[in-house]
Amino acid sequence: MAKKRLRMKMEKILKEAQKPLTTSEVLARMHASGYRYTPSVIAASQVLARDKRFVKVGYLRTDVTKGITWGLKEDDS
């Protein structure tokens, strides 16, 4: 049940953002919105990767940070 709520919250954040976000940006928005127990970056990446609603848009790598950029899958209907 907890992972289901986590996926629903991540989907809501990505819908509200209207643009792709990195894993750490998704977690930061979850924390700012009052989500009590945010997962680690690795655990959140695994949840995003295993759900078919989320797609990898790109990979961001700078001198300071690196991470996967996530977006929502386009609806065909």
N, C-alpha and C positions, 0 to 999 in steps of 0.2 A: 504494500500500500504506500509505503514511503517513497519508493522509486516512481510510482505512478504520479504522486503529487509533485515530485521533483521534475518529472518530464512535463507535466502540465504547466508548471511555473516557468520552466525554460522556454516552452513554446509561447507562452504569454509574453515573456520578455522580448523574444525575437520578433513577435508580431508588432509589439508596440514600438520597437526600434526602427522598423521599416528599412533596415539595412543589415548586412552581415556584421556579426560581432565575434571577437575572439572569446575563447573559453574564460579567460580571466575577466573580461568585460561582463560576460553573462553572470559570473559569480559575484562581481562587484555590485551589479544591479540587484541581484537577489538579496545581498546583504543590506543594501541601502533601502530596499522595500520592506525590510523587517522579517525576512526569512530567517528563522532562528538557527537552524543547523545547516550551514552551507557545506557541501562536500569539498574535498580537496580537488585541485585542478585535474589530477589524473583520473579520479573517480568520475568527475563531471564529464571529462572527455570520453570516457568509456560509455557513459549513459547516452551522450549525444551520438556517438558512433554506432551504437547498437539499435537506435530507434530510426525507423524508416522516414519519419517526418523531417528529420534534420539531414542536411547535406553539407559536405565539406566544400567551401567556396574557394579557399586558398590557404596558403601557409605564410605567416608573417614572421620574418626573421630580421632582427636588427642587432646592433652591438650589445644592447642591454637585454632585450627580451626575445622570445620566440613563442609561437603558438599557432594553433589552427583557427581559421576563421570559419564560422558556422552560419548557415542560413536555413530558411525553411524551404521544404520541397514545394514546387509549384503544383497547384491543383489543376487537374486536367478537366474538371467539370465546368 
